[in-house]
Amino acid sequence: MISKGMKLLAVVALPLVVAGCTTAYSGKNAGFMNASLRSGQATGKQTVWIQNQQQAAEARARVKALMAKKTIDAETAVQVALLNNRGLQAAYADLGDSAADAWQTQLSVFPTFSVGLSGIGTPGLEAYRVLEGAIAANIMALATYDRNIRLAETRFRQAQLNAAIATISLAAETRRAWIEAVAAWENVAYLNRAKASADAASELAKEIGEAGSLPKAGQAREHVFYAELTGETAKARLAAKLAKEELVRLMGLSGSDIEFQIPNRLPSLPKALVKRDDIEAEAIHKRMDLQVARLELQATAQSYRLEDATRIVTDIELVGTVEKEREREDDGIVSEISKTAGLEFTIPIFDSGQARLRKGELAYMRAANQLAELAVDVRSQARSAYLSYRSNYDIARHYRNSVLPLRNAIEEQSLLTYNGMITSTFELISDTREKIDSTILAVNAKRDFWLAEANLAPVVYGGSTGSAAAETEVATSEEAPAGGH
């Protein structure tokens, strides 16, 4: 038979049992699966949330296997970044914080309790014992529980979307860094060829000048071109090394892992473009930052209704106490149980809540206008991204199909006339230099196309698009960007 004391303890312990139940927010990976699936649609890559040593070791092993390749392509670089970038792991921790907040909100209605046991007398021969228990429940928490839960759920959904956006942003930044690095090293290669041509012209000018057949002005012209090109090549090589370091940082590499190589030239242009005539509608439907803004408007409305419901009484707490006193007498044991209850509350006499209601209205209007502005921006960004994608393809194809073939034809004809002793050596070298300049312009045009292509995913799904979705101007030969080997 269960004693009255055991029943009392069971009542007191009940909140602990209920609070110990698992919730949708209590798992260590709460919300991560949804965020991972969303980001995977845009990147086509896997990501992990590392929370213990075993997971860290597994991710490290995967990175080692991927880096074992001699030359790292763009897809490998992106996958390594998603596995190894610590900033991304920090973003996932924010998701965990949101889940913990929602979990705590779910537990906020459980009452607090206290238990006390006291006695007077020698051990085993107490004159009396007193068992005291108190249970306190916050009435406001009970009254607003459903609204608080809905608000916490909204914030949790926002956190999942933000985690997916962080993943897509890192993937896009890594892809762009790889493109910049490869294009830069391709430019360095062509600058080296131009430098070799200028060196030959400078040496020839020196020999002809010593023979008295070339004035000093002509000699100086060839020497200064070589000197300037040497400086430009050095700048391009430095920029190339720095571009690779940017890629290394995004991939989260250090130590011996940075000793990887990337291709010496960008991939060729695709034979045809992917038609995305509906990219504007697609972006409106899929952009996660737009969904976050919608949820922010929803959360603001939920908070506003919460303020409206609680503006009069700011804090109420119901306190109930139970005391059981046991006395030992010669004739036996006399037990008496007394119960008391009290209501503690605070009423804001001079606070009608109107100021808070006004702040809620302003916050809602702010969120609504920010959502409307973002919707306009998203549509414009989608149009700009696709325009940049198509236009840069046309420009790069123009250099490939028109400019470079003409430069090759000029160089070939110059070589023929040179062999026929019609064209001078300096004219041949000049034509070669101009071909190098056109080739660098073609490389930069191809780079701009691949950068525009890399911006399509983040502009549709959300995430970083660099400085601007359509900001891919054709670079001149003087810009000489750089990449990594």
N, C-alpha and C positions, 0 to 999 in steps of 0.2 A: 504494500500500500504506500502511495506517495504521500509524504508528509506535507504540511502546509508550507514549511520552509522551502522545500524543493519546488513547490508550485510558484512561490514568490521568486525564487532564483530563475525559474524558467521564463517567467514574464519579463524579468529584468534583462535576461540574455537574448530575448527574441530579436531586438533590433540588430544585435551583432550578427545573428544568423542570417537575417534578411540582407544586411549590408554586405555580407560575404558572398552573395550570389554574383556570378559573373554577368556582365552586360556586354552589349555590342561594342562598348568603348574600352573594355578592360583588357583586351588582348594586346600583346606587345606590337603586333603588326596592324592594329586597328586602322582601317581606312587605306592602308598602303596598296592593297590589291586593286582597289578601284583606281587609285592614282596611277599605278603601274600600267594597267590596261589602257587608260586614256592616253598616257604618254606613248605607249607602244604603238598606238594607231598612227601617231604622227612620225615617230622615229624609226619604227620597225626594229627596235633594239630592246634588249632586256636591261632592267635595272634592279638593284638590290638595296635593301635597308640593313646595314650592318649594325648589329646590336650586341654581339658577343665575339669572343676570340675565335670560335669555330667558324662563324660566318666571315670574319675578317680573313682567316686563313684560306677559306674556299675562294673568296673573291681575289685574293692575292695569287692563288694558283691559276685562276682563269686569266688574270692579267699577264702572268708569266708566259702562259701558253700562247696568248695572242701576240705578245711582243717577241716571241721566238722567230717570227717571220723576219726575213732580211729587210724587206721594204714594206713600210706601213701605208696601206691605202686609207682613203677617207672613212670607209665603213669600219675598219679596225680601230682607227683613232677615236671615232665616236663611241664605239662599244667600250673601249678602255676607259674613256672619260666617265661614262655612266657607271662603271664599276669602281672607279678609283678616285674620283674627285671628292675631296672632303667637304667642300662647300655644299655639294649636293646632299651629303649626309646630314649636314647642319639644317638644311631646308626640310629634310624628312623629320628631324627632331621637332620642328615646329608643328608638324602634323601630329606627332605624339603628344605635344603639349595640348593641342586642341582636343584630342581624344580624352586626355586626363581631365580637362576642364569639364567636358560633357559628362564624364563619369562622376565627377565630384558633384555636379549639378543634380544628377540622378539620385545621389545619396543624401542630398541636402535636407530632405524631409524627415529623415530618421531622427527620432528624439535622442537627446543626450541623457545620460543617467549616471548616478553615483550610488555607491553602496558603502556603508560604514558599519563596523562591528566593534563594540567596546564592552569592557567588563571591569569589575572591581573585585579584588580579592586575590588570594594566592592561586597559582595554577592548579586547576582541577577542583577548586573549592570557591569559585566565584560567588559573590553575594548576589549578583544579577548580571545579565547580559542584555545588550540592546543592539538590535539589527535595524539600521536605518537605510532607506532607499529613496532616491529622488529621481523623477523623470521630468525632463523639460522638452517641450516641443514648440518650435517657432510657428505661430499661426500664419504669419505672412508667407513663410516658405511653403506652407501647405496650400494657402490660397492661390499663390502664383506658380505652383509647381508645374502645371501643364504648359504655361507660357514660357517659363524658364527652360523647360526641356526642349520646346520647339525652337527657341532662340539658340540654345546650345547645339542642337542638331544642324541649324542653318550655318553656324560658325564652323562646325565640323565639316560640312560639305564644302564650304569655302576653302578650308585648309587642304582638303583633298585636291581641289582644283589648282590651288597655288602650288602644291607639291608637283603636280603634273606639269604645270607651266614652267617651274624651275628645271625640270628634267628636259623639256623640249628646248628651253633656252640654252642649256648647256650643250645639248646635241648640236644645235644650230651654230653656236659660237665655235665649237670644236671643228665643225665642217668648214666654216668660213676660214678659220685659222689654217687649216690644212691647205685649202685652196690658195690662200695668200702666200703661204710658205713655198708651195710647189711652183706657183707662178713666178715668185721672186727668184728662185734658183734657175728657172728657165731663162729669165732675163739676164741673170749673171752670166750664164753660158754664152748668150749672144753678145753681151758686152765684152766678154773675153775675146770673142772672135773679132769684134770691131777694134779692140785694143791691139790685137796681133796685126791687123791690117794697118792701123795707124803707126805701129812700131816699124813695120816694113817701109812705109812711106817716109817716116822720119829718117831712117837710116839711108834710104835712097837719096833723099834731099841733101843730106850731109855729104854723101859721096859726090853727087853732081855739083854741089856748091864748091867743094874743094877743087873740082876740075874747072871751075869758073863758068859753068854752063847754067847756073841757077842763081838769081840775085838773092841777097840776104833776106829780103822781104818774103820771098817764096819759101826759103828754108825755114824762117821763123814761123810761117803759117802752118807748115807741116809739124814742126816741133811743138807748137802750142796746142795743136789739136790732140797730139799724143799725150801731152801733159794733162790736159783737161779730162781726156777720156780715162786716163789712169786714176785720177781723183774720183770720177764718177763710178768707176768699177769698184774702187775701194769702198765707197759709200754704199753701193748696192750689195756688196758682200757683207758689210756690217749689218745692213737692214735685213739681209737674209738670215743671218744668225739670230738676230733679235726676233724675227718672225717665227723661227723654229722654237725659240724659248717660250713664246706665247703659246704655241701648241703644246709644249711640254707642261706648262703650268695648268692648262685646261685638262690635260690627261692625268694630272696629279702624279707625275713621275719625278724621281730623284735618283741620285747615285748612278749606278751603272745602267739603269733603265733608260737614261736619256741618250744612250749611244745607239739609237735606231736611225734608220734612213727612210727618206721619203722619195718618191719618184722625181726625176729631173725635168719632167714636163707634165703639163696638165693633160687629161684625157681629151680626145678629139671631140669635136662638136657632134651631137646626136644627128642622125639622119633627118629626123622630124621632131617637131615640138609636140608636147602633150597638150591637147586642147583643154582649156579651163575657162570656157566662156561663162560658166555659172559660178566663178570663184567668189563673186560678191555675195551671192546667196549662201554659198557654202561657208564662207567666213562668218556670216551672221548666225548661221545655225551651229557652227562648231567652235567658235572662238571661246576659249575657257575664261579669259579675262572678262569677256562680256557676261558670261554666266556668273562669275564672281560678283560683278557689279549688280546684276539682278538680285542675287542673294543678299547683297548689302542693302539694297532697297527693301527687301523683305525683312531683313533683320532690324532695320531702322523702324519699320512699321510695327514689328513685334515689340520692340523696346518702347515705342510710343504708346501702344496699348497698355503695356506694363506700367508706365508712368501714370496713365490715366486711372488705372485701377488702384494704385497705392499712394496717391498723392496726399490723402488725408492722414492716414495712420502710417507713420514711418517705421514703427517697430512694435510688435506685440509678441509676447512670449508667455505661454501657459506653463505654469510650474505646478506639478503635483508631487506630494511627498507621502511616503508610507513609513510608518515606524512600528516596529514590533518590539515590545519590551517583555523580557522574561525575568521573573523574580523567583528565587529559591527560598521557601519557607519550611518550617518543620513539618507542616501538614502536607506539603506537596509543592506543585508548581502552578503559579497563577500567571496566565498570559493575557495580555491586552494589546489589541491592535488599534492604532489611531491613524486616521487618514486626514490629510489637509490638502487644500488646493489654493493656489493664488494666481492672480492675473497681473502681470507686469506689462505696462505699455507706456508709450510716449506719444503724446498728441502735439503736433506742431501748431501751437495756438496762433502764431503770427505768420504761418506759411500755408497759403491756400493751394500751393502747387501750380499756380498759373505760370510762374517763371519756367518751371521744368516742362510744362506743356508747350510753352512757346519754343523752347529749345528743341523739343521733339519735332514740332512742326517744321522748324528751320532745318533740322538735320534730315528730315524726310525730303524736303524740297531740294536740298543740296545733293542728296544721293540720286534723286530723280533726274536732275539736270546733268549730273556727271554720267549717268547711264545713257541719257540721250546724246550727250557729246561723244561718248565712247562709241556708240552705235554709228554715228556719222563718220568718226575717224576710222573705224574698222572697215566700212564700205570703201572709203577713199584709199586706205592702205591696200586693200585687196585689188582694187583697180590699178593702183600704182605698181604693185608688185608684178602683176601679170603684164602690164605694159612694159615694165623694165625687162621682164623675162623674154618677151617677144622681140622687143627692139634691140636688146643686146645680142640676141641670136642673129638677127639680120645684120647687125654691124660686124660681128665676128665672122659671119659667113662671107660678107663682102670683102673683108681683108683676105680671107682664105681663098676665095674664088676669083677675085679681081686684082687686088693690089699685089699680093705676093707673086702670082703668075707673071704679071707685067714686070716686076722687079727681076724675076729670074730671066725673063726674055732680054731685058736690058743688059744684065750681067753677061749673058751668053753672047750677045752681039758685040759687046765691048771686048770680050775675050777674043772673038774672031778677028775684029779689026785690029786688036793689039798684036795678034800673031801675024797679021798682014802688014804690020808696021804703019798702020793708019792712026790708031789711037795711042796716045802716050801712056806711060806707066801711071802717072798721077790721075789721069782720067779713069783708068781702070780701077784704081784704088778708090777713087771718089764714088764710082758706081757701086762698088762693093759695100762701102760705108753706108750709103743711102739704103741699100737693101737691108742691112742690119737694122737701121732705124725703123724701116717698115715692118720688119719681122718682130721687133719689140712692141710696136703698136698692135700688131696682130695678136701677140701673146696677151697683152693687157686687155684687148677686146674679148678674147676667149675667157680670161679670168673674170671679167665683169659678167659674162653670161653665166658662168658657173656659180658666182656669188648670187646673182639674181635667182637662179634655180634653187639655191640653198635657202633662200628667203621665202619660198612658197609655202613650205610646211608651217613655219611659225606664224606667217600672216594668216593662214587658214585656221590653225589650232590655238594660236596664242604663243607668246614667248618672244625672246629677243630677236630683232631683225637687224641688229647693228645700228648704225647711226640713223638710217632711214631705209624703208623698203625699196625705194627707187633710187637711192643714192649710189649709183654706180656709173660714174663718168668715165669716158674714155681717157686713159692716161697717155701723156706724151712720153717720148723717149727720154726726156730729161728727168721724169719721175723715178724711173728705174726701181720698182719695188723688189723685194727680196724674199727668199724662202730658205728652207733648211734641207740639208742633205741627210 
